[in-house]
């Protein structure tokens, strides 16, 4: 548990900085176009929709947790 307490704050700061960078937005755009192209080429099979939904949900939850952690840390610093 101590390992998490020592490294998580730094890891979360790096993750938030990377997720908020312009290159990350461009990368997500390129990945979306690529994934859509795969769907078109494969005829939009069931596995394609399942994979897209799973990746989207997991990514959304992880980013949400990182943002909440970042905001909580910032609020503690303001006190």
Buried (B, 14 or more C-beta within 10 A) or exposed (E): EEEEEEEEEEEBBEBBEEBEEEEEEEEEEEEEEEBEEEBEEEEEEEEBEEBBEEEEEEEEEEBEEBBEBBEEEEEEEEE
